[in-house]
Amino acid sequence: MKAVICLIAFITGVASMALQAAENDNAPTLIYVGTVGVSNGGDTLYSAYDDAGWRSNLRAGAFLQLGVGVLLQPPAAPVTLQLTFNWQNDAFNYNYFYKSNVSNGFNRFPIELMGYYTPMQDFRIGVGKRFVKSPSAYVKVNNSMEELSFDNTIGKVLEIGYQFGHGANEGWINLRYVSEHYQPDMLIQNGMPVSVAGSPVINGSHIGINVVMNLEPAFKSSGSSSASNSIREQLQQPTYQAVSPYVAHEHHIEKVEREVVLIVNKPDGKPPAKPDDDKIREY
């Protein structure tokens, strides 16, 4: 519960800082990021052979993780904060290649809050927490199916990262270790639920590697396209060159036929002479 409260407080803080950044050039920089990674480790949840002799091992710490989030960079400081919303999955399904009688998978949705310190250029160390929501595993053999759900859990994350690229094209490649455990909650066999609360915990700790990329260029490229169209439309509109004033009046702007004329009072009170027509040029 404390972790959820801290997470909500952080998200609120990030939103507040983002609004401040729009009004203050010295405010922290908010960057949208995307992440993809692979990992392995943890206890074996299921192990099964299909009819072709292939064995599937479903691991509690594997395999693919995808996510999006934000990175907050304070000005002139070697520290950053990162919040990402992720989907992690380990699955075995040879039906993509041939007709198999075995399939399984382990899905969960980690929310990770990381703090990074950059002791030297292109190198950072990060620690953080991850709140894992809705972890569940299943295995299907022929027409028999078994599902195992777990309680939500909180894990710890340690990362060592190296930066590649700079500016808008920057990214990080990270070696990471995650320590977490899953408490079984409910076992469903062929549609019949059975409580397994109190069963031994499952070790989901794992090591992995991931890449974090700056998504700003993707947003800016779409925005620049709209801006280019807007500029192109403006250039197609006729414009007229402003010429010297020749009507004496109080300070205001008048349009005389196709001329843009600025009205000013001369010190001697006399109106300036009207310019020749050939000095009025159309763009």
Protein Blocks (a to p, Z undefined) as FASTA:
>chain_A
ZZmmmmmmmmmmmmmmmmmmmmomkbccddddddddddeedjdfbdcddfkopacdddfk
bfbdcddddddddehiabdcddddddddddddfklmmccfbdcddddddddddddddfbg
hiacdddddddehiacdddehjbccdddddddddddddddddedehjlgccddddddddd
dddfbdceehiacdfehiacddfbdcdddddddfklmmmmmmmmmmmmmmmmmmmpccdd
ddddfbdcddddddehjaccdddddfklpacddddfklpccZZ
